[in-house]
Amino acid sequence: MASNKNSSSNRVEVPEARDAMDRFKMEVANELGVNLKQGYNGDITARDAGSIGGEMVRKMIKRQEEEMAGQSR
């Protein structure tokens, strides 16, 4: 895999989606009881940050699976 010094693993590929992803992240954090705030959140634990990211991925996969199942009918 080629390395690009401008790449980031958490880059939003569609800039217009950034606000939606931020809202989604806040919604998931709230559901998990993690006190996430706008801006810097360096004070939360790695465990909490991982929980938020993991739950976001689970929800996105579930949503995609449901969409794919609906298309195959």
CHARMM internal coordinates of N, CA and C (Angstrom, degrees):
IC EDIT
DIST 1 N 1 CA 1.4536
DIST 1 CA 1 C 1.5210
ANGL 1 N 1 CA 1 C 108.95
DIST 1 C 2 N 1.3005
ANGL 1 CA 1 C 2 N 117.31
DIHE 1 N 1 CA 1 C 2 N 128.35
DIST 2 N 2 CA 1.4551
ANGL 1 C 2 N 2 CA 121.24
DIHE 1 CA 1 C 2 N 2 CA -178.44
DIST 2 CA 2 C 1.5208
ANGL 2 N 2 CA 2 C 110.25
DIHE 1 C 2 N 2 CA 2 C -73.47
DIST 2 C 3 N 1.2926
ANGL 2 CA 2 C 3 N 114.99
DIHE 2 N 2 CA 2 C 3 N 143.18
DIST 3 N 3 CA 1.4493
ANGL 2 C 3 N 3 CA 120.37
DIHE 2 CA 2 C 3 N 3 CA 179.22
DIST 3 CA 3 C 1.5136
ANGL 3 N 3 CA 3 C 109.76
DIHE 2 C 3 N 3 CA 3 C -96.10
DIST 3 C 4 N 1.2994
ANGL 3 CA 3 C 4 N 116.45
DIHE 3 N 3 CA 3 C 4 N 137.02
DIST 4 N 4 CA 1.4502
ANGL 3 C 4 N 4 CA 122.29
DIHE 3 CA 3 C 4 N 4 CA 177.73
DIST 4 CA 4 C 1.5118
ANGL 4 N 4 CA 4 C 106.97
DIHE 3 C 4 N 4 CA 4 C -127.52
DIST 4 C 5 N 1.3347
ANGL 4 CA 4 C 5 N 117.17
DIHE 4 N 4 CA 4 C 5 N 120.44
DIST 5 N 5 CA 1.4572
ANGL 4 C 5 N 5 CA 118.39
DIHE 4 CA 4 C 5 N 5 CA -175.02
DIST 5 CA 5 C 1.5230
ANGL 5 N 5 CA 5 C 113.07
DIHE 4 C 5 N 5 CA 5 C -67.29
DIST 5 C 6 N 1.3194
ANGL 5 CA 5 C 6 N 118.50
DIHE 5 N 5 CA 5 C 6 N -10.58
DIST 6 N 6 CA 1.4559
ANGL 5 C 6 N 6 CA 121.36
DIHE 5 CA 5 C 6 N 6 CA 176.62
DIST 6 CA 6 C 1.5266
ANGL 6 N 6 CA 6 C 112.54
DIHE 5 C 6 N 6 CA 6 C -95.44
DIST 6 C 7 N 1.3330
ANGL 6 CA 6 C 7 N 116.77
DIHE 6 N 6 CA 6 C 7 N -0.31
DIST 7 N 7 CA 1.4643
ANGL 6 C 7 N 7 CA 118.95
DIHE 6 CA 6 C 7 N 7 CA -177.14
DIST 7 CA 7 C 1.5202
ANGL 7 N 7 CA 7 C 110.40
DIHE 6 C 7 N 7 CA 7 C -85.34
DIST 7 C 8 N 1.3055
ANGL 7 CA 7 C 8 N 114.86
DIHE 7 N 7 CA 7 C 8 N 154.71
DIST 8 N 8 CA 1.4548
ANGL 7 C 8 N 8 CA 121.82
DIHE 7 CA 7 C 8 N 8 CA 178.00
DIST 8 CA 8 C 1.5177
ANGL 8 N 8 CA 8 C 107.75
DIHE 7 C 8 N 8 CA 8 C -144.04
DIST 8 C 9 N 1.3161
ANGL 8 CA 8 C 9 N 116.75
DIHE 8 N 8 CA 8 C 9 N 139.70
DIST 9 N 9 CA 1.4600
ANGL 8 C 9 N 9 CA 119.59
DIHE 8 CA 8 C 9 N 9 CA -178.34
DIST 9 CA 9 C 1.5256
ANGL 9 N 9 CA 9 C 112.25
DIHE 8 C 9 N 9 CA 9 C -70.32
DIST 9 C 10 N 1.3250
ANGL 9 CA 9 C 10 N 118.28
DIHE 9 N 9 CA 9 C 10 N -18.13
DIST 10 N 10 CA 1.4653
ANGL 9 C 10 N 10 CA 119.64
DIHE 9 CA 9 C 10 N 10 CA -179.26
DIST 10 CA 10 C 1.5297
ANGL 10 N 10 CA 10 C 111.79
DIHE 9 C 10 N 10 CA 10 C -110.72
DIST 10 C 11 N 1.3275
ANGL 10 CA 10 C 11 N 116.15
DIHE 10 N 10 CA 10 C 11 N 23.07
DIST 11 N 11 CA 1.4626
ANGL 10 C 11 N 11 CA 121.58
DIHE 10 CA 10 C 11 N 11 CA 179.34
DIST 11 CA 11 C 1.5286
ANGL 11 N 11 CA 11 C 109.60
DIHE 10 C 11 N 11 CA 11 C -70.58
DIST 11 C 12 N 1.3228
ANGL 11 CA 11 C 12 N 117.31
DIHE 11 N 11 CA 11 C 12 N 136.28
DIST 12 N 12 CA 1.4567
ANGL 11 C 12 N 12 CA 122.03
DIHE 11 CA 11 C 12 N 12 CA 174.24
DIST 12 CA 12 C 1.5228
ANGL 12 N 12 CA 12 C 106.73
DIHE 11 C 12 N 12 CA 12 C -84.28
DIST 12 C 13 N 1.3383
ANGL 12 CA 12 C 13 N 116.60
DIHE 12 N 12 CA 12 C 13 N 119.49
DIST 13 N 13 CA 1.4542
ANGL 12 C 13 N 13 CA 121.65
DIHE 12 CA 12 C 13 N 13 CA -175.40
DIST 13 CA 13 C 1.5248
ANGL 13 N 13 CA 13 C 112.52
DIHE 12 C 13 N 13 CA 13 C -69.01
DIST 13 C 14 N 1.3180
ANGL 13 CA 13 C 14 N 117.61
DIHE 13 N 13 CA 13 C 14 N -32.10
DIST 14 N 14 CA 1.4598
ANGL 13 C 14 N 14 CA 121.92
DIHE 13 CA 13 C 14 N 14 CA 179.56
DIST 14 CA 14 C 1.5281
ANGL 14 N 14 CA 14 C 107.14
DIHE 13 C 14 N 14 CA 14 C -112.79
DIST 14 C 15 N 1.3318
ANGL 14 CA 14 C 15 N 117.40
DIHE 14 N 14 CA 14 C 15 N 104.08
DIST 15 N 15 CA 1.4695
ANGL 14 C 15 N 15 CA 119.59
DIHE 14 CA 14 C 15 N 15 CA -174.45
DIST 15 CA 15 C 1.5291
ANGL 15 N 15 CA 15 C 114.02
DIHE 14 C 15 N 15 CA 15 C -52.54
DIST 15 C 16 N 1.3196
ANGL 15 CA 15 C 16 N 117.10
DIHE 15 N 15 CA 15 C 16 N -33.79
DIST 16 N 16 CA 1.4680
ANGL 15 C 16 N 16 CA 120.44
DIHE 15 CA 15 C 16 N 16 CA -179.82
DIST 16 CA 16 C 1.5254
ANGL 16 N 16 CA 16 C 111.79
DIHE 15 C 16 N 16 CA 16 C -65.55
DIST 16 C 17 N 1.3229
ANGL 16 CA 16 C 17 N 117.56
DIHE 16 N 16 CA 16 C 17 N -18.07
DIST 17 N 17 CA 1.4641
ANGL 16 C 17 N 17 CA 121.36
DIHE 16 CA 16 C 17 N 17 CA -177.50
DIST 17 CA 17 C 1.5255
ANGL 17 N 17 CA 17 C 112.45
DIHE 16 C 17 N 17 CA 17 C -86.33
DIST 17 C 18 N 1.3221
ANGL 17 CA 17 C 18 N 118.45
DIHE 17 N 17 CA 17 C 18 N -8.39
DIST 18 N 18 CA 1.4573
ANGL 17 C 18 N 18 CA 121.60
DIHE 17 CA 17 C 18 N 18 CA -175.56
DIST 18 CA 18 C 1.5367
ANGL 18 N 18 CA 18 C 112.40
DIHE 17 C 18 N 18 CA 18 C -55.97
DIST 18 C 19 N 1.3252
ANGL 18 CA 18 C 19 N 117.65
DIHE 18 N 18 CA 18 C 19 N -47.34
DIST 19 N 19 CA 1.4661
ANGL 18 C 19 N 19 CA 120.58
DIHE 18 CA 18 C 19 N 19 CA -179.59
DIST 19 CA 19 C 1.5234
ANGL 19 N 19 CA 19 C 111.51
DIHE 18 C 19 N 19 CA 19 C -62.75
DIST 19 C 20 N 1.3293
ANGL 19 CA 19 C 20 N 116.72
DIHE 19 N 19 CA 19 C 20 N -41.11
DIST 20 N 20 CA 1.4656
ANGL 19 C 20 N 20 CA 120.45
DIHE 19 CA 19 C 20 N 20 CA 179.38
DIST 20 CA 20 C 1.5262
ANGL 20 N 20 CA 20 C 110.32
DIHE 19 C 20 N 20 CA 20 C -64.65
DIST 20 C 21 N 1.3268
ANGL 20 CA 20 C 21 N 117.44
DIHE 20 N 20 CA 20 C 21 N -41.15
DIST 21 N 21 CA 1.4653
ANGL 20 C 21 N 21 CA 120.85
DIHE 20 CA 20 C 21 N 21 CA 178.70
DIST 21 CA 21 C 1.5225
ANGL 21 N 21 CA 21 C 110.99
DIHE 20 C 21 N 21 CA 21 C -65.73
DIST 21 C 22 N 1.3317
ANGL 21 CA 21 C 22 N 117.00
DIHE 21 N 21 CA 21 C 22 N -38.89
DIST 22 N 22 CA 1.4634
ANGL 21 C 22 N 22 CA 120.05
DIHE 21 CA 21 C 22 N 22 CA 177.77
DIST 22 CA 22 C 1.5295
ANGL 22 N 22 CA 22 C 110.79
DIHE 21 C 22 N 22 CA 22 C -64.25
DIST 22 C 23 N 1.3309
ANGL 22 CA 22 C 23 N 116.78
DIHE 22 N 22 CA 22 C 23 N -41.61
DIST 23 N 23 CA 1.4777
ANGL 22 C 23 N 23 CA 120.30
DIHE 22 CA 22 C 23 N 23 CA 177.43
DIST 23 CA 23 C 1.5224
ANGL 23 N 23 CA 23 C 110.30
DIHE 22 C 23 N 23 CA 23 C -64.13
DIST 23 C 24 N 1.3287
ANGL 23 CA 23 C 24 N 116.56
DIHE 23 N 23 CA 23 C 24 N -42.40
DIST 24 N 24 CA 1.4580
ANGL 23 C 24 N 24 CA 122.02
DIHE 23 CA 23 C 24 N 24 CA 179.16
DIST 24 CA 24 C 1.5264
ANGL 24 N 24 CA 24 C 110.31
DIHE 23 C 24 N 24 CA 24 C -61.33
DIST 24 C 25 N 1.3343
ANGL 24 CA 24 C 25 N 116.63
DIHE 24 N 24 CA 24 C 25 N -43.73
DIST 25 N 25 CA 1.4649
ANGL 24 C 25 N 25 CA 121.57
DIHE 24 CA 24 C 25 N 25 CA 179.37
DIST 25 CA 25 C 1.5329
ANGL 25 N 25 CA 25 C 110.32
DIHE 24 C 25 N 25 CA 25 C -61.59
DIST 25 C 26 N 1.3249
ANGL 25 CA 25 C 26 N 116.99
DIHE 25 N 25 CA 25 C 26 N -43.99
DIST 26 N 26 CA 1.4649
ANGL 25 C 26 N 26 CA 120.79
DIHE 25 CA 25 C 26 N 26 CA 179.77
DIST 26 CA 26 C 1.5347
ANGL 26 N 26 CA 26 C 110.56
DIHE 25 C 26 N 26 CA 26 C -64.95
DIST 26 C 27 N 1.3274
ANGL 26 CA 26 C 27 N 116.98
DIHE 26 N 26 CA 26 C 27 N -39.95
DIST 27 N 27 CA 1.4670
ANGL 26 C 27 N 27 CA 121.75
DIHE 26 CA 26 C 27 N 27 CA 178.65
DIST 27 CA 27 C 1.5293
ANGL 27 N 27 CA 27 C 110.53
DIHE 26 C 27 N 27 CA 27 C -61.93
DIST 27 C 28 N 1.3184
ANGL 27 CA 27 C 28 N 117.32
DIHE 27 N 27 CA 27 C 28 N -46.31
DIST 28 N 28 CA 1.4623
ANGL 27 C 28 N 28 CA 121.54
DIHE 27 CA 27 C 28 N 28 CA -179.81
DIST 28 CA 28 C 1.5230
ANGL 28 N 28 CA 28 C 110.17
DIHE 27 C 28 N 28 CA 28 C -65.26
DIST 28 C 29 N 1.3350
ANGL 28 CA 28 C 29 N 116.83
DIHE 28 N 28 CA 28 C 29 N -43.93
DIST 29 N 29 CA 1.4718
ANGL 28 C 29 N 29 CA 120.16
DIHE 28 CA 28 C 29 N 29 CA 178.82
DIST 29 CA 29 C 1.5221
ANGL 29 N 29 CA 29 C 110.42
DIHE 28 C 29 N 29 CA 29 C -58.89
DIST 29 C 30 N 1.3143
ANGL 29 CA 29 C 30 N 116.78
DIHE 29 N 29 CA 29 C 30 N -42.43
DIST 30 N 30 CA 1.4594
ANGL 29 C 30 N 30 CA 121.38
DIHE 29 CA 29 C 30 N 30 CA 179.19
DIST 30 CA 30 C 1.5230
ANGL 30 N 30 CA 30 C 110.97
DIHE 29 C 30 N 30 CA 30 C -62.80
DIST 30 C 31 N 1.3440
ANGL 30 CA 30 C 31 N 116.99
DIHE 30 N 30 CA 30 C 31 N -43.40
DIST 31 N 31 CA 1.4683
ANGL 30 C 31 N 31 CA 121.40
DIHE 30 CA 30 C 31 N 31 CA 178.37
DIST 31 CA 31 C 1.5255
ANGL 31 N 31 CA 31 C 111.22
DIHE 30 C 31 N 31 CA 31 C -60.99
DIST 31 C 32 N 1.3436
ANGL 31 CA 31 C 32 N 116.35
DIHE 31 N 31 CA 31 C 32 N -34.76
DIST 32 N 32 CA 1.4615
ANGL 31 C 32 N 32 CA 120.85
DIHE 31 CA 31 C 32 N 32 CA -178.18
DIST 32 CA 32 C 1.5246
ANGL 32 N 32 CA 32 C 112.67
DIHE 31 C 32 N 32 CA 32 C -87.25
DIST 32 C 33 N 1.3316
ANGL 32 CA 32 C 33 N 116.74
DIHE 32 N 32 CA 32 C 33 N -5.10
DIST 33 N 33 CA 1.4640
ANGL 32 C 33 N 33 CA 120.62
DIHE 32 CA 32 C 33 N 33 CA -179.76
DIST 33 CA 33 C 1.5152
ANGL 33 N 33 CA 33 C 113.90
DIHE 32 C 33 N 33 CA 33 C 76.89
DIST 33 C 34 N 1.3322
ANGL 33 CA 33 C 34 N 116.62
DIHE 33 N 33 CA 33 C 34 N 23.67
DIST 34 N 34 CA 1.4626
ANGL 33 C 34 N 34 CA 121.38
DIHE 33 CA 33 C 34 N 34 CA 178.50
DIST 34 CA 34 C 1.5233
ANGL 34 N 34 CA 34 C 107.81
DIHE 33 C 34 N 34 CA 34 C -95.47
DIST 34 C 35 N 1.3278
ANGL 34 CA 34 C 35 N 115.95
DIHE 34 N 34 CA 34 C 35 N 128.87
DIST 35 N 35 CA 1.4615
ANGL 34 C 35 N 35 CA 121.06
DIHE 34 CA 34 C 35 N 35 CA -177.98
DIST 35 CA 35 C 1.5267
ANGL 35 N 35 CA 35 C 109.50
DIHE 34 C 35 N 35 CA 35 C -81.35
DIST 35 C 36 N 1.3253
ANGL 35 CA 35 C 36 N 115.90
DIHE 35 N 35 CA 35 C 36 N 84.13
DIST 36 N 36 CA 1.4551
ANGL 35 C 36 N 36 CA 122.42
DIHE 35 CA 35 C 36 N 36 CA 179.53
DIST 36 CA 36 C 1.5136
ANGL 36 N 36 CA 36 C 107.71
DIHE 35 C 36 N 36 CA 36 C -96.70
DIST 36 C 37 N 1.3111
ANGL 36 CA 36 C 37 N 116.87
DIHE 36 N 36 CA 36 C 37 N 138.80
DIST 37 N 37 CA 1.4594
ANGL 36 C 37 N 37 CA 120.78
DIHE 36 CA 36 C 37 N 37 CA 179.02
DIST 37 CA 37 C 1.5193
ANGL 37 N 37 CA 37 C 109.79
DIHE 36 C 37 N 37 CA 37 C -124.54
DIST 37 C 38 N 1.3202
ANGL 37 CA 37 C 38 N 116.62
DIHE 37 N 37 CA 37 C 38 N 163.48
DIST 38 N 38 CA 1.4589
ANGL 37 C 38 N 38 CA 120.82
DIHE 37 CA 37 C 38 N 38 CA 176.87
DIST 38 CA 38 C 1.5188
ANGL 38 N 38 CA 38 C 108.14
DIHE 37 C 38 N 38 CA 38 C -63.22
DIST 38 C 39 N 1.3227
ANGL 38 CA 38 C 39 N 116.70
DIHE 38 N 38 CA 38 C 39 N 141.95
DIST 39 N 39 CA 1.4607
ANGL 38 C 39 N 39 CA 120.62
DIHE 38 CA 38 C 39 N 39 CA 177.65
DIST 39 CA 39 C 1.5083
ANGL 39 N 39 CA 39 C 112.34
DIHE 38 C 39 N 39 CA 39 C 88.80
DIST 39 C 40 N 1.3072
ANGL 39 CA 39 C 40 N 116.01
DIHE 39 N 39 CA 39 C 40 N -144.65
DIST 40 N 40 CA 1.4585
ANGL 39 C 40 N 40 CA 123.62
DIHE 39 CA 39 C 40 N 40 CA -174.33
DIST 40 CA 40 C 1.5254
ANGL 40 N 40 CA 40 C 112.05
DIHE 39 C 40 N 40 CA 40 C -68.49
DIST 40 C 41 N 1.3339
ANGL 40 CA 40 C 41 N 115.96
DIHE 40 N 40 CA 40 C 41 N 131.34
DIST 41 N 41 CA 1.4669
ANGL 40 C 41 N 41 CA 121.42
DIHE 40 CA 40 C 41 N 41 CA 178.92
DIST 41 CA 41 C 1.5216
ANGL 41 N 41 CA 41 C 111.20
DIHE 40 C 41 N 41 CA 41 C -130.24
DIST 41 C 42 N 1.3213
ANGL 41 CA 41 C 42 N 116.29
DIHE 41 N 41 CA 41 C 42 N 36.22
DIST 42 N 42 CA 1.4518
ANGL 41 C 42 N 42 CA 121.37
DIHE 41 CA 41 C 42 N 42 CA -178.83
DIST 42 CA 42 C 1.5074
ANGL 42 N 42 CA 42 C 114.39
DIHE 41 C 42 N 42 CA 42 C -65.74
DIST 42 C 43 N 1.3186
ANGL 42 CA 42 C 43 N 116.47
DIHE 42 N 42 CA 42 C 43 N -8.26
DIST 43 N 43 CA 1.4616
ANGL 42 C 43 N 43 CA 120.19
DIHE 42 CA 42 C 43 N 43 CA -179.47
DIST 43 CA 43 C 1.5280
ANGL 43 N 43 CA 43 C 113.26
DIHE 42 C 43 N 43 CA 43 C -89.95
DIST 43 C 44 N 1.3427
ANGL 43 CA 43 C 44 N 118.15
DIHE 43 N 43 CA 43 C 44 N -5.30
DIST 44 N 44 CA 1.4597
ANGL 43 C 44 N 44 CA 118.17
DIHE 43 CA 43 C 44 N 44 CA 177.12
DIST 44 CA 44 C 1.5236
ANGL 44 N 44 CA 44 C 109.08
DIHE 43 C 44 N 44 CA 44 C -85.58
DIST 44 C 45 N 1.3121
ANGL 44 CA 44 C 45 N 115.76
DIHE 44 N 44 CA 44 C 45 N 156.86
DIST 45 N 45 CA 1.4604
ANGL 44 C 45 N 45 CA 119.79
DIHE 44 CA 44 C 45 N 45 CA -177.44
DIST 45 CA 45 C 1.5316
ANGL 45 N 45 CA 45 C 110.48
DIHE 44 C 45 N 45 CA 45 C -75.60
DIST 45 C 46 N 1.3178
ANGL 45 CA 45 C 46 N 115.18
DIHE 45 N 45 CA 45 C 46 N 157.16
DIST 46 N 46 CA 1.4673
ANGL 45 C 46 N 46 CA 120.30
DIHE 45 CA 45 C 46 N 46 CA 175.67
DIST 46 CA 46 C 1.5150
ANGL 46 N 46 CA 46 C 110.00
DIHE 45 C 46 N 46 CA 46 C -60.67
DIST 46 C 47 N 1.3199
ANGL 46 CA 46 C 47 N 116.37
DIHE 46 N 46 CA 46 C 47 N -35.35
DIST 47 N 47 CA 1.4688
ANGL 46 C 47 N 47 CA 120.82
DIHE 46 CA 46 C 47 N 47 CA 178.90
DIST 47 CA 47 C 1.5293
ANGL 47 N 47 CA 47 C 110.36
DIHE 46 C 47 N 47 CA 47 C -61.97
DIST 47 C 48 N 1.3366
ANGL 47 CA 47 C 48 N 117.10
DIHE 47 N 47 CA 47 C 48 N -45.89
DIST 48 N 48 CA 1.4659
ANGL 47 C 48 N 48 CA 120.10
DIHE 47 CA 47 C 48 N 48 CA 179.01
DIST 48 CA 48 C 1.5216
ANGL 48 N 48 CA 48 C 111.38
DIHE 47 C 48 N 48 CA 48 C -65.02
DIST 48 C 49 N 1.3354
ANGL 48 CA 48 C 49 N 116.47
DIHE 48 N 48 CA 48 C 49 N -43.32
DIST 49 N 49 CA 1.4674
ANGL 48 C 49 N 49 CA 120.13
DIHE 48 CA 48 C 49 N 49 CA 178.91
DIST 49 CA 49 C 1.5281
ANGL 49 N 49 CA 49 C 110.03
DIHE 48 C 49 N 49 CA 49 C -60.65
DIST 49 C 50 N 1.3278
ANGL 49 CA 49 C 50 N 116.88
DIHE 49 N 49 CA 49 C 50 N -43.16
DIST 50 N 50 CA 1.4585
ANGL 49 C 50 N 50 CA 120.92
DIHE 49 CA 49 C 50 N 50 CA 178.51
DIST 50 CA 50 C 1.5062
ANGL 50 N 50 CA 50 C 112.47
DIHE 49 C 50 N 50 CA 50 C -65.23
DIST 50 C 51 N 1.3291
ANGL 50 CA 50 C 51 N 116.41
DIHE 50 N 50 CA 50 C 51 N -36.55
DIST 51 N 51 CA 1.4643
ANGL 50 C 51 N 51 CA 120.38
DIHE 50 CA 50 C 51 N 51 CA 178.20
DIST 51 CA 51 C 1.5193
ANGL 51 N 51 CA 51 C 110.84
DIHE 50 C 51 N 51 CA 51 C -63.56
DIST 51 C 52 N 1.3211
ANGL 51 CA 51 C 52 N 115.82
DIHE 51 N 51 CA 51 C 52 N -41.74
DIST 52 N 52 CA 1.4662
ANGL 51 C 52 N 52 CA 120.03
DIHE 51 CA 51 C 52 N 52 CA 179.39
DIST 52 CA 52 C 1.5298
ANGL 52 N 52 CA 52 C 109.82
DIHE 51 C 52 N 52 CA 52 C -63.62
DIST 52 C 53 N 1.3245
ANGL 52 CA 52 C 53 N 116.52
DIHE 52 N 52 CA 52 C 53 N -50.37
DIST 53 N 53 CA 1.4599
ANGL 52 C 53 N 53 CA 120.52
DIHE 52 CA 52 C 53 N 53 CA -179.38
DIST 53 CA 53 C 1.5131
ANGL 53 N 53 CA 53 C 112.27
DIHE 52 C 53 N 53 CA 53 C -61.65
DIST 53 C 54 N 1.3189
ANGL 53 CA 53 C 54 N 116.80
DIHE 53 N 53 CA 53 C 54 N -43.08
DIST 54 N 54 CA 1.4619
ANGL 53 C 54 N 54 CA 120.88
DIHE 53 CA 53 C 54 N 54 CA 179.86
DIST 54 CA 54 C 1.5157
ANGL 54 N 54 CA 54 C 112.34
DIHE 53 C 54 N 54 CA 54 C -62.87
DIST 54 C 55 N 1.3274
ANGL 54 CA 54 C 55 N 115.75
DIHE 54 N 54 CA 54 C 55 N -42.67
DIST 55 N 55 CA 1.4685
ANGL 54 C 55 N 55 CA 119.44
DIHE 54 CA 54 C 55 N 55 CA 179.61
DIST 55 CA 55 C 1.5271
ANGL 55 N 55 CA 55 C 110.85
DIHE 54 C 55 N 55 CA 55 C -67.74
DIST 55 C 56 N 1.3302
ANGL 55 CA 55 C 56 N 116.81
DIHE 55 N 55 CA 55 C 56 N -36.77
DIST 56 N 56 CA 1.4664
ANGL 55 C 56 N 56 CA 119.94
DIHE 55 CA 55 C 56 N 56 CA 176.63
DIST 56 CA 56 C 1.5276
ANGL 56 N 56 CA 56 C 110.22
DIHE 55 C 56 N 56 CA 56 C -60.44
DIST 56 C 57 N 1.3214
ANGL 56 CA 56 C 57 N 116.42
DIHE 56 N 56 CA 56 C 57 N -45.10
DIST 57 N 57 CA 1.4677
ANGL 56 C 57 N 57 CA 120.59
DIHE 56 CA 56 C 57 N 57 CA 179.76
DIST 57 CA 57 C 1.5229
ANGL 57 N 57 CA 57 C 110.33
DIHE 56 C 57 N 57 CA 57 C -63.52
DIST 57 C 58 N 1.3375
ANGL 57 CA 57 C 58 N 118.09
DIHE 57 N 57 CA 57 C 58 N -44.99
DIST 58 N 58 CA 1.4684
ANGL 57 C 58 N 58 CA 120.73
DIHE 57 CA 57 C 58 N 58 CA 178.95
DIST 58 CA 58 C 1.5242
ANGL 58 N 58 CA 58 C 110.93
DIHE 57 C 58 N 58 CA 58 C -57.85
DIST 58 C 59 N 1.3327
ANGL 58 CA 58 C 59 N 116.77
DIHE 58 N 58 CA 58 C 59 N -44.35
DIST 59 N 59 CA 1.4665
ANGL 58 C 59 N 59 CA 120.22
DIHE 58 CA 58 C 59 N 59 CA -179.10
DIST 59 CA 59 C 1.5310
ANGL 59 N 59 CA 59 C 111.32
DIHE 58 C 59 N 59 CA 59 C -66.82
DIST 59 C 60 N 1.3370
ANGL 59 CA 59 C 60 N 117.03
DIHE 59 N 59 CA 59 C 60 N -39.55
DIST 60 N 60 CA 1.4668
ANGL 59 C 60 N 60 CA 119.36
DIHE 59 CA 59 C 60 N 60 CA 179.78
DIST 60 CA 60 C 1.5264
ANGL 60 N 60 CA 60 C 110.92
DIHE 59 C 60 N 60 CA 60 C -66.89
DIST 60 C 61 N 1.3269
ANGL 60 CA 60 C 61 N 117.36
DIHE 60 N 60 CA 60 C 61 N -40.34
DIST 61 N 61 CA 1.4636
ANGL 60 C 61 N 61 CA 120.69
DIHE 60 CA 60 C 61 N 61 CA 178.01
DIST 61 CA 61 C 1.5168
ANGL 61 N 61 CA 61 C 110.14
DIHE 60 C 61 N 61 CA 61 C -64.25
DIST 61 C 62 N 1.3204
ANGL 61 CA 61 C 62 N 116.98
DIHE 61 N 61 CA 61 C 62 N -44.95
DIST 62 N 62 CA 1.4710
ANGL 61 C 62 N 62 CA 120.78
DIHE 61 CA 61 C 62 N 62 CA 179.75
DIST 62 CA 62 C 1.5235
ANGL 62 N 62 CA 62 C 110.21
DIHE 61 C 62 N 62 CA 62 C -59.97
DIST 62 C 63 N 1.3238
ANGL 62 CA 62 C 63 N 116.58
DIHE 62 N 62 CA 62 C 63 N -44.91
DIST 63 N 63 CA 1.4674
ANGL 62 C 63 N 63 CA 120.84
DIHE 62 CA 62 C 63 N 63 CA -179.76
DIST 63 CA 63 C 1.5333
ANGL 63 N 63 CA 63 C 110.53
DIHE 62 C 63 N 63 CA 63 C -62.01
DIST 63 C 64 N 1.3199
ANGL 63 CA 63 C 64 N 117.11
DIHE 63 N 63 CA 63 C 64 N -41.29
DIST 64 N 64 CA 1.4653
ANGL 63 C 64 N 64 CA 120.93
DIHE 63 CA 63 C 64 N 64 CA 179.75
DIST 64 CA 64 C 1.5303
ANGL 64 N 64 CA 64 C 110.94
DIHE 63 C 64 N 64 CA 64 C -67.55
DIST 64 C 65 N 1.3360
ANGL 64 CA 64 C 65 N 116.36
DIHE 64 N 64 CA 64 C 65 N -42.02
DIST 65 N 65 CA 1.4677
ANGL 64 C 65 N 65 CA 119.84
DIHE 64 CA 64 C 65 N 65 CA 178.19
DIST 65 CA 65 C 1.5255
ANGL 65 N 65 CA 65 C 110.93
DIHE 64 C 65 N 65 CA 65 C -61.61
DIST 65 C 66 N 1.3325
ANGL 65 CA 65 C 66 N 116.68
DIHE 65 N 65 CA 65 C 66 N -41.17
DIST 66 N 66 CA 1.4645
ANGL 65 C 66 N 66 CA 120.12
DIHE 65 CA 65 C 66 N 66 CA 178.69
DIST 66 CA 66 C 1.5246
ANGL 66 N 66 CA 66 C 110.55
DIHE 65 C 66 N 66 CA 66 C -64.50
DIST 66 C 67 N 1.3301
ANGL 66 CA 66 C 67 N 115.91
DIHE 66 N 66 CA 66 C 67 N -40.42
DIST 67 N 67 CA 1.4588
ANGL 66 C 67 N 67 CA 119.92
DIHE 66 CA 66 C 67 N 67 CA 179.20
DIST 67 CA 67 C 1.5289
ANGL 67 N 67 CA 67 C 110.89
DIHE 66 C 67 N 67 CA 67 C -65.24
DIST 67 C 68 N 1.3197
ANGL 67 CA 67 C 68 N 116.15
DIHE 67 N 67 CA 67 C 68 N -42.56
DIST 68 N 68 CA 1.4667
ANGL 67 C 68 N 68 CA 120.60
DIHE 67 CA 67 C 68 N 68 CA 179.82
DIST 68 CA 68 C 1.5354
ANGL 68 N 68 CA 68 C 110.34
DIHE 67 C 68 N 68 CA 68 C -66.37
DIST 68 C 69 N 1.2997
ANGL 68 CA 68 C 69 N 118.01
DIHE 68 N 68 CA 68 C 69 N -38.72
DIST 69 N 69 CA 1.4720
ANGL 68 C 69 N 69 CA 121.23
DIHE 68 CA 68 C 69 N 69 CA 179.01
DIST 69 CA 69 C 1.5291
ANGL 69 N 69 CA 69 C 109.60
DIHE 68 C 69 N 69 CA 69 C -65.40
DIST 69 C 70 N 1.3123
ANGL 69 CA 69 C 70 N 117.66
DIHE 69 N 69 CA 69 C 70 N -36.97
DIST 70 N 70 CA 1.4571
ANGL 69 C 70 N 70 CA 121.42
DIHE 69 CA 69 C 70 N 70 CA 179.09
DIST 70 CA 70 C 1.5156
ANGL 70 N 70 CA 70 C 112.32
DIHE 69 C 70 N 70 CA 70 C -68.51
DIST 70 C 71 N 1.3336
ANGL 70 CA 70 C 71 N 117.33
DIHE 70 N 70 CA 70 C 71 N -30.10
DIST 71 N 71 CA 1.4579
ANGL 70 C 71 N 71 CA 121.41
DIHE 70 CA 70 C 71 N 71 CA -179.70
DIST 71 CA 71 C 1.5118
ANGL 71 N 71 CA 71 C 112.57
DIHE 70 C 71 N 71 CA 71 C -77.74
DIST 71 C 72 N 1.3402
ANGL 71 CA 71 C 72 N 116.84
DIHE 71 N 71 CA 71 C 72 N -22.61
DIST 72 N 72 CA 1.4565
ANGL 71 C 72 N 72 CA 119.73
DIHE 71 CA 71 C 72 N 72 CA -175.58
DIST 72 CA 72 C 1.5302
ANGL 72 N 72 CA 72 C 112.84
DIHE 71 C 72 N 72 CA 72 C -86.52
DIST 72 C 73 N 1.2889
ANGL 72 CA 72 C 73 N 116.90
DIHE 72 N 72 CA 72 C 73 N -0.96
DIST 73 N 73 CA 1.4725
ANGL 72 C 73 N 73 CA 120.18
DIHE 72 CA 72 C 73 N 73 CA -179.69
DIST 73 CA 73 C 1.4895
ANGL 73 N 73 CA 73 C 112.15
DIHE 72 C 73 N 73 CA 73 C -79.75
END
COOR INIT
IC SEED 1 N 1 CA 1 C
IC BUILD
